[in-house]
Amino acid sequence: MTDPDVTDVTDAAVTEHIETEAGTARLTWHRAARARLVLALGHGAGGGIEARDLRALAQVLPAHGVSVALVEQPWRVAGKKVAPAPKTLDTGWRGLWPALEKPGLPVIAGGRSAGARVACRTATGLGAAAVLALSFPLHPPGRPEKSRADELLGTGVPTLVVQGGKDPFGKPEEFPDGPFELVEVPYGDHGFAVPKRADITQEQALAILTDAVVAFAAARK
C-alpha cells in the first residue's frame, strides 16, 4: 500500500477557465501526482492569487498528497479593480465547484480574507469536506462591532483559521469560542507579512502557516 504523504508532484501548473453565472473564472492547478484531496483557495477583495500565503500553500501542499487549485473570481479575470457584492462572489464560487470536484476527491474550501468568507458561507451547501480560512476578516479595521463571526461559526464542517497576530481585521484573541481551530502566525498582518524587527523571519512565518494546513489536511484522511 502506498503512503499518501508522498513527495511526488506534477511538473507545472495547469490553467483552466470555467464559465459561471457571474462570468468566466480561472483555476490554476498545482497537482499532486497521487492526490487524496483538493484544496481550493480563493483570493481576497484587494488582490489575486499572487498573495504570499496562497503561493506558499501551492508550493508545499502537493508534496503531501493535496492538489491545490488557486481560484480567480470572474471579476478578477475580467480585469476589474473592485470586487462585487458577496452574493456575486458566492455565485462565482458555486459555478466553478463542479470543476473542483471533477478529480473525484474530497474538496477543502479555502481562501484568504473575502475568499475565506465565501468558503465559509457556501461550505455546507456545496458539500465541502472542510474549510480553510486564511486571514478571516472578522470585522472591518477599527470596527469590532461589525462582526462577521456568524459566517465562521456557521460553516458546518471542520474549519481551520490561520490568522496573523497583528491582523487589523481581527487579531486571534478577538475571535469567539467556536467549533473551529485557530492557529496564530506571530507578528503577521492581514497579508501575513512580518516586520524585520520580529522574532521570526518571513520564511518562518509562512512555515507556521503551511505546517498548520498540512496537519489539518492530514486529519481529513
C-alpha contacts under 8 A as a table, 3 or more apart, distances in Angstrom:
res1	aa1	res2	aa2	distance
3	D	6	V	6.15
4	P	34	R	7.29
4	P	35	A	7.61
4	P	36	R	7.03
4	P	64	H	7.26
4	P	65	G	5.89
5	D	63	A	7.13
5	D	64	H	4.61
5	D	65	G	5.48
6	V	34	R	7.44
6	V	63	A	5.94
6	V	64	H	5.66
6	V	65	G	5.99
7	T	62	P	7.57
7	T	63	A	4.23
7	T	64	H	6.30
7	T	65	G	7.59
8	D	32	A	6.55
8	D	33	A	5.46
8	D	34	R	7.26
8	D	62	P	7.63
8	D	63	A	5.88
9	V	31	R	6.44
9	V	32	A	4.55
9	V	33	A	4.80
9	V	34	R	7.88
9	V	62	P	5.79
9	V	63	A	5.89
10	T	13	A	7.86
10	T	30	H	7.33
10	T	31	R	5.75
10	T	32	A	5.93
10	T	33	A	5.53
12	A	30	H	7.00
13	A	28	T	6.27
13	A	29	W	5.27
13	A	30	H	4.91
13	A	31	R	7.29
14	V	28	T	5.58
14	V	29	W	5.03
14	V	30	H	6.91
15	T	26	R	6.96
15	T	27	L	5.60
15	T	28	T	4.40
15	T	29	W	6.19
16	E	26	R	5.69
16	E	27	L	5.06
16	E	28	T	6.40
16	E	29	W	7.85
17	H	24	T	6.53
17	H	25	A	5.75
17	H	26	R	4.50
17	H	27	L	6.31
18	I	24	T	5.57
18	I	25	A	5.08
18	I	26	R	5.99
18	I	27	L	7.59
18	I	95	G	7.93
18	I	96	L	6.09
18	I	99	A	7.66
19	E	23	G	5.97
19	E	24	T	4.54
19	E	25	A	6.25
19	E	95	G	7.31
19	E	96	L	7.41
20	T	23	G	5.10
20	T	24	T	5.86
20	T	25	A	6.88
20	T	91	T	7.57
20	T	92	G	5.73
20	T	95	G	4.69
20	T	96	L	6.49
21	E	91	T	6.68
21	E	92	G	6.56
21	E	95	G	6.68
22	A	74	P	6.35
22	A	88	T	6.38
22	A	89	L	7.77
22	A	91	T	6.19
22	A	92	G	5.14
23	G	74	P	5.09
23	G	75	W	7.53
23	G	92	G	7.20
24	T	73	Q	7.75
24	T	74	P	4.97
24	T	77	V	6.93
24	T	78	A	7.75
25	A	71	V	7.41
25	A	72	E	5.76
25	A	73	Q	5.13
25	A	74	P	4.46
25	A	77	V	6.33
25	A	92	G	7.16
25	A	96	L	7.15
26	R	71	V	5.98
26	R	72	E	5.07
26	R	73	Q	6.89
26	R	74	P	7.42
26	R	77	V	6.85
27	L	69	A	5.92
27	L	70	L	5.57
27	L	71	V	4.81
27	L	72	E	6.34
28	T	69	A	5.49
28	T	70	L	5.03
28	T	71	V	6.65
29	W	67	S	7.18
29	W	68	V	5.85
29	W	69	A	4.48
29	W	70	L	6.41
30	H	58	A	6.11
30	H	59	Q	7.74
30	H	62	P	6.86
30	H	67	S	5.79
30	H	68	V	5.08
30	H	69	A	6.24
31	R	35	A	7.31
31	R	62	P	5.95
31	R	66	V	7.25
31	R	67	S	4.23
31	R	68	V	6.15
31	R	69	A	7.94
32	A	35	A	4.97
32	A	61	L	7.97
32	A	62	P	4.32
32	A	63	A	6.45
32	A	64	H	7.66
32	A	65	G	5.44
32	A	66	V	5.76
32	A	67	S	4.89
33	A	62	P	7.69
33	A	65	G	7.42
34	R	65	G	5.97
35	A	38	V	7.47
35	A	62	P	7.55
35	A	65	G	4.45
35	A	66	V	5.26
35	A	67	S	5.93
36	R	65	G	5.66
36	R	66	V	6.08
36	R	67	S	7.92
36	R	105	L	6.24
36	R	106	P	7.51
37	L	65	G	6.84
37	L	66	V	4.89
37	L	67	S	6.30
37	L	105	L	5.42
37	L	106	P	5.30
37	L	107	V	6.04
37	L	108	I	7.47
37	L	217	A	7.88
38	V	66	V	5.59
38	V	67	S	4.81
38	V	68	V	5.84
38	V	69	A	7.20
38	V	100	L	7.28
38	V	105	L	6.42
38	V	106	P	6.26
38	V	107	V	4.73
38	V	108	I	6.17
39	L	66	V	6.64
39	L	67	S	6.14
39	L	68	V	4.78
39	L	69	A	6.14
39	L	107	V	5.84
39	L	108	I	4.81
39	L	109	A	6.35
39	L	110	G	6.82
40	A	68	V	5.94
40	A	69	A	4.76
40	A	70	L	6.07
40	A	71	V	6.69
40	A	100	L	7.31
40	A	107	V	7.05
40	A	108	I	6.19
40	A	109	A	5.30
40	A	110	G	5.48
40	A	111	G	7.29
41	L	54	L	6.96
41	L	68	V	7.38
41	L	69	A	6.19
41	L	70	L	4.99
41	L	71	V	5.67
41	L	109	A	6.81
41	L	110	G	4.63
41	L	111	G	4.30
41	L	112	R	7.38
41	L	115	G	7.43
42	G	49	I	7.41
42	G	70	L	6.26
42	G	71	V	4.79
42	G	72	E	6.44
42	G	73	Q	7.49
42	G	110	G	6.32
42	G	111	G	4.15
42	G	112	R	6.38
42	G	115	G	4.68
42	G	116	A	7.17
43	H	47	G	6.50
43	H	48	G	5.17
43	H	49	I	5.64
43	H	51	A	7.68
43	H	54	L	7.92
43	H	70	L	7.99
43	H	71	V	6.93
43	H	72	E	6.72
43	H	73	Q	7.84
43	H	111	G	5.79
43	H	112	R	5.49
43	H	113	S	7.23
43	H	114	A	7.04
43	H	115	G	5.13
44	G	47	G	5.54
44	G	48	G	6.59
44	G	111	G	7.49
44	G	112	R	5.52
44	G	113	S	5.00
44	G	114	A	4.67
44	G	115	G	5.20
44	G	116	A	7.90
45	A	82	V	7.13
45	A	83	A	5.45
45	A	113	S	7.38
45	A	114	A	5.66
45	A	115	G	7.60
46	G	81	K	7.94
46	G	82	V	7.51
46	G	83	A	7.70
47	G	50	E	7.59
47	G	51	A	7.04
48	G	51	A	6.29
48	G	72	E	6.89
48	G	76	R	7.35
49	I	54	L	6.27
49	I	55	R	7.10
49	I	70	L	6.29
49	I	71	V	7.19
49	I	72	E	6.85
50	E	54	L	6.93
50	E	55	R	6.23
51	A	54	L	5.47
51	A	55	R	6.22
51	A	191	G	7.40
52	R	55	R	5.22
52	R	56	A	6.03
52	R	191	G	7.31
52	R	192	F	7.72
53	D	56	A	5.11
53	D	57	L	6.29
53	D	191	G	7.47
53	D	192	F	7.17
53	D	206	L	6.89
53	D	209	L	7.71
54	L	57	L	5.29
54	L	58	A	6.22
54	L	70	L	7.44
54	L	111	G	7.99
54	L	112	R	7.87
55	R	58	A	5.04
55	R	59	Q	6.25
56	A	59	Q	5.19
56	A	60	V	6.21
56	A	206	L	7.04
56	A	210	T	7.06
57	L	60	V	5.13
57	L	61	L	5.59
57	L	68	V	7.63
57	L	210	T	5.99
58	A	61	L	5.97
58	A	62	P	7.03
58	A	68	V	5.61
58	A	69	A	7.81
58	A	70	L	7.71
59	Q	62	P	6.90
60	V	63	A	6.05
60	V	64	H	7.48
60	V	210	T	7.02
61	L	64	H	5.26
61	L	65	G	6.86
61	L	66	V	5.36
61	L	67	S	6.93
61	L	68	V	7.01
61	L	210	T	7.77
61	L	214	V	6.64
62	P	65	G	5.26
62	P	66	V	4.74
62	P	67	S	5.26
62	P	68	V	6.86
63	A	66	V	7.21
64	H	214	V	7.14
66	V	217	A	7.81
69	A	100	L	7.64
72	E	76	R	6.17
72	E	77	V	6.39
73	Q	76	R	5.43
73	Q	77	V	6.41
73	Q	89	L	7.12
73	Q	92	G	6.41
73	Q	93	W	7.35
74	P	77	V	4.98
74	P	78	A	6.06
74	P	92	G	6.73
75	W	78	A	5.15
75	W	79	G	6.52
75	W	80	K	5.52
75	W	81	K	7.94
75	W	82	V	7.77
75	W	83	A	6.42
75	W	84	P	7.28
76	R	79	G	5.17
76	R	80	K	5.70
76	R	81	K	7.33
76	R	83	A	7.69
77	V	80	K	7.66
80	K	83	A	7.51
84	P	88	T	6.17
84	P	89	L	6.71
85	A	88	T	5.46
85	A	89	L	6.56
86	P	89	L	4.99
86	P	90	D	6.18
86	P	118	V	7.40
87	K	90	D	5.13
87	K	91	T	6.28
88	T	91	T	4.95
88	T	92	G	6.31
89	L	92	G	5.22
89	L	93	W	6.27
89	L	118	V	6.86
90	D	93	W	5.06
90	D	94	R	6.10
90	D	118	V	5.79
90	D	121	R	7.82
90	D	122	T	6.99
91	T	94	R	5.22
91	T	95	G	6.13
92	G	95	G	5.11
92	G	96	L	6.52
93	W	96	L	5.47
93	W	97	W	6.28
93	W	118	V	7.51
94	R	97	W	5.19
94	R	98	P	7.96
94	R	122	T	7.67
94	R	126	L	7.34
95	G	98	P	7.11
96	L	99	A	5.59
96	L	100	L	6.87
97	W	100	L	5.06
97	W	101	E	6.38
97	W	126	L	7.60
98	P	101	E	5.04
98	P	102	K	6.07
99	A	102	K	5.08
100	L	103	P	7.04
100	L	107	V	7.06
101	E	104	G	5.56
101	E	105	L	6.40
101	E	106	P	7.30
101	E	107	V	6.70
102	K	105	L	7.72
106	P	128	A	7.23
106	P	129	A	5.81
107	V	128	A	5.56
107	V	129	A	5.55
107	V	130	A	7.36
108	I	128	A	5.72
108	I	129	A	5.28
108	I	130	A	4.80
108	I	131	V	5.57
108	I	132	L	6.98
109	A	119	A	5.33
109	A	120	C	7.87
109	A	123	A	6.67
109	A	128	A	5.99
109	A	129	A	7.52
109	A	130	A	6.23
109	A	131	V	4.85
109	A	132	L	6.25
110	G	115	G	7.05
110	G	116	A	5.79
110	G	119	A	5.49
110	G	131	V	5.46
110	G	132	L	4.35
110	G	133	A	5.74
110	G	134	L	7.55
111	G	114	A	7.51
111	G	115	G	4.34
111	G	116	A	4.25
111	G	117	R	7.78
111	G	118	V	7.82
111	G	119	A	6.64
111	G	132	L	6.57
111	G	133	A	5.78
111	G	134	L	5.95
112	R	115	G	4.92
112	R	116	A	4.80
112	R	133	A	6.13
112	R	134	L	4.36
112	R	135	S	5.56
112	R	136	F	6.61
113	S	116	A	5.12
113	S	117	R	6.61
113	S	133	A	7.53
113	S	134	L	6.30
113	S	135	S	5.17
113	S	136	F	4.91
113	S	137	P	5.44
114	A	117	R	5.08
114	A	118	V	6.42
114	A	136	F	7.53
114	A	137	P	7.17
115	G	118	V	5.10
115	G	119	A	6.31
116	A	119	A	5.09
116	A	120	C	6.22
116	A	132	L	7.09
116	A	133	A	4.65
116	A	134	L	6.19
116	A	135	S	7.58
116	A	136	F	5.93
117	R	120	C	5.10
117	R	121	R	6.14
117	R	133	A	7.53
117	R	136	F	6.95
117	R	137	P	7.74
117	R	151	E	6.74
117	R	152	L	7.46
118	V	121	R	5.23
118	V	122	T	6.22
119	A	122	T	5.51
119	A	123	A	5.73
119	A	131	V	6.52
119	A	132	L	7.76
119	A	133	A	7.58
120	C	123	A	5.55
120	C	131	V	6.59
120	C	133	A	7.65
120	C	151	E	5.90
120	C	152	L	5.83
120	C	154	G	7.23
120	C	155	T	5.03
121	R	124	T	7.80
121	R	151	E	5.85
121	R	152	L	7.84
121	R	154	G	7.44
121	R	155	T	6.44
122	T	125	G	5.55
122	T	126	L	6.15
122	T	155	T	7.64
123	A	126	L	5.41
123	A	127	G	6.07
123	A	128	A	5.06
123	A	130	A	7.44
123	A	131	V	7.01
123	A	155	T	5.92
123	A	156	G	7.36
123	A	157	V	7.31
124	T	127	G	5.21
124	T	128	A	6.32
124	T	155	T	6.31
124	T	156	G	5.90
124	T	157	V	6.99
125	G	128	A	7.92
128	A	131	V	7.23
128	A	157	V	7.48
129	A	157	V	6.72
129	A	158	P	7.51
129	A	220	R	7.77
130	A	157	V	5.20
130	A	158	P	4.87
130	A	159	T	5.75
131	V	155	T	7.46
131	V	157	V	6.81
131	V	158	P	6.34
131	V	159	T	4.64
131	V	160	L	6.35
132	L	159	T	5.90
132	L	160	L	5.00
132	L	161	V	6.13
132	L	162	V	7.86
132	L	213	V	7.94
133	A	136	F	5.66
133	A	159	T	7.39
133	A	160	L	6.08
133	A	161	V	4.69
133	A	162	V	6.38
134	L	161	V	5.88
134	L	162	V	5.01
134	L	163	Q	6.29
135	S	161	V	7.40
135	S	162	V	6.19
135	S	163	Q	4.89
135	S	164	G	6.70
135	S	167	D	7.46
135	S	169	F	7.88
135	S	190	H	5.81
135	S	191	G	7.31
135	S	192	F	7.97
136	F	161	V	7.03
136	F	162	V	7.79
136	F	163	Q	6.94
136	F	169	F	7.52
136	F	170	G	7.50
137	P	140	P	6.87
137	P	148	R	7.42
137	P	169	F	4.86
137	P	170	G	6.17
138	L	144	P	7.86
138	L	147	S	5.69
138	L	148	R	5.16
138	L	149	A	6.01
138	L	169	F	5.78
138	L	170	G	5.13
138	L	175	F	7.48
139	H	142	G	7.92
139	H	143	R	6.12
139	H	144	P	5.46
139	H	145	E	7.43
139	H	146	K	5.43
139	H	147	S	4.85
139	H	148	R	6.01
139	H	169	F	5.32
139	H	170	G	6.20
140	P	143	R	5.29
140	P	144	P	6.98
140	P	146	K	6.83
140	P	168	P	7.79
140	P	169	F	5.44
141	P	144	P	7.45
141	P	168	P	5.15
141	P	169	F	4.94
141	P	170	G	7.61
142	G	168	P	7.32
142	G	169	F	7.86
143	R	146	K	5.69
144	P	147	S	5.94
144	P	170	G	7.93
147	S	150	D	7.78
148	R	151	E	5.84
148	R	152	L	7.28
149	A	152	L	5.22
149	A	153	L	6.07
149	A	175	F	7.66
149	A	176	P	7.47
150	D	153	L	5.03
150	D	154	G	5.90
151	E	154	G	5.28
151	E	155	T	6.74
152	L	155	T	5.90
153	L	156	G	7.74
153	L	178	G	6.24
153	L	179	P	6.77
153	L	180	F	7.68
155	T	158	P	7.87
155	T	159	T	7.39
158	P	179	P	7.56
158	P	180	F	6.57
159	T	179	P	7.43
159	T	180	F	4.89
159	T	181	E	6.30
160	L	180	F	5.80
160	L	181	E	4.82
160	L	182	L	5.90
160	L	183	V	7.64
160	L	213	V	7.94
160	L	216	F	7.28
161	V	180	F	7.14
161	V	181	E	6.07
161	V	182	L	4.67
161	V	183	V	6.24
162	V	182	L	5.85
162	V	183	V	4.85
162	V	184	E	5.91
162	V	185	V	7.09
162	V	209	L	6.67
162	V	212	A	7.98
163	Q	167	D	7.06
163	Q	171	K	7.09
163	Q	172	P	6.27
163	Q	182	L	7.29
163	Q	183	V	6.36
163	Q	184	E	5.08
163	Q	185	V	6.01
163	Q	188	G	7.64
163	Q	190	H	7.76
163	Q	192	F	7.90
164	G	167	D	5.09
164	G	171	K	6.81
164	G	172	P	7.31
164	G	184	E	5.74
164	G	185	V	4.72
164	G	186	P	6.15
164	G	187	Y	6.35
164	G	188	G	4.01
164	G	189	D	5.19
164	G	190	H	6.23
164	G	191	G	7.83
164	G	192	F	5.69
165	G	171	K	5.60
165	G	172	P	6.15
165	G	184	E	5.87
165	G	185	V	5.69
165	G	186	P	4.77
165	G	187	Y	4.93
165	G	188	G	5.23
165	G	189	D	6.81
166	K	170	G	7.98
166	K	171	K	5.80
166	K	186	P	7.53
166	K	187	Y	5.45
166	K	188	G	5.45
166	K	189	D	4.98
166	K	190	H	7.53
167	D	170	G	5.51
167	D	171	K	5.22
167	D	188	G	6.54
167	D	189	D	4.36
167	D	190	H	4.71
168	P	171	K	6.58
168	P	189	D	7.10
168	P	190	H	6.78
169	F	190	H	7.00
170	G	174	E	6.11
170	G	175	F	7.22
171	K	174	E	5.44
171	K	175	F	7.24
172	P	175	F	5.69
172	P	182	L	7.56
172	P	184	E	6.49
183	V	209	L	7.83
183	V	212	A	7.15
185	V	188	G	5.61
185	V	192	F	7.26
185	V	205	A	6.00
185	V	208	I	6.48
185	V	209	L	6.79
186	P	194	V	7.96
186	P	200	I	7.89
186	P	205	A	7.21
187	Y	193	A	7.86
187	Y	194	V	5.46
187	Y	195	P	7.24
187	Y	198	A	6.66
188	G	191	G	7.20
188	G	192	F	4.33
188	G	193	A	5.20
188	G	194	V	4.86
188	G	195	P	7.99
188	G	205	A	7.49
189	D	192	F	4.86
189	D	193	A	5.48
189	D	194	V	6.68
190	H	193	A	7.45
192	F	205	A	7.38
192	F	206	L	7.55
193	A	202	Q	6.66
194	V	198	A	6.55
194	V	200	I	7.80
194	V	201	T	7.16
194	V	202	Q	5.90
194	V	205	A	7.42
195	P	198	A	5.45
196	K	201	T	7.31
198	A	201	T	7.06
200	I	204	Q	5.98
200	I	205	A	6.57
201	T	204	Q	5.11
201	T	205	A	6.23
202	Q	205	A	5.05
202	Q	206	L	6.35
203	E	206	L	5.29
203	E	207	A	6.23
204	Q	207	A	4.92
204	Q	208	I	6.35
205	A	208	I	5.28
205	A	209	L	6.66
206	L	209	L	5.02
206	L	210	T	6.18
207	A	210	T	5.10
207	A	211	D	5.77
208	I	211	D	5.29
208	I	212	A	6.19
209	L	212	A	5.31
209	L	213	V	6.44
210	T	213	V	5.10
210	T	214	V	6.08
211	D	214	V	5.08
211	D	215	A	6.25
212	A	215	A	5.25
212	A	216	F	6.16
213	V	216	F	4.91
213	V	217	A	6.01
214	V	217	A	5.21
214	V	218	A	6.12
215	A	218	A	5.05
215	A	219	A	6.43
216	F	219	A	5.32
216	F	220	R	6.94
217	A	220	R	5.27
217	A	221	K	7.58
218	A	221	K	5.95
